[in-house]
Amino acid sequence: MSKGTPFDYSSNAKHNIHFLAFGLFYREIVCIYRESEDYINEIT
């Protein structure tokens, strides 16, 4: 068990970094989507 702990920790840290990057990316997508939605509403 103790042998696997450092590996689990490093993989967990990598997962957290990927999750954080995905969260920022998702927030950008949501902002773009809202802006385009407002743009469509202005046209129609």
ABEGO torsion letter per residue (X at the ends): XAAAAAAAAAAAAAAAAAAAAAAAAAAAAAAAAAAAAAAAAAAX
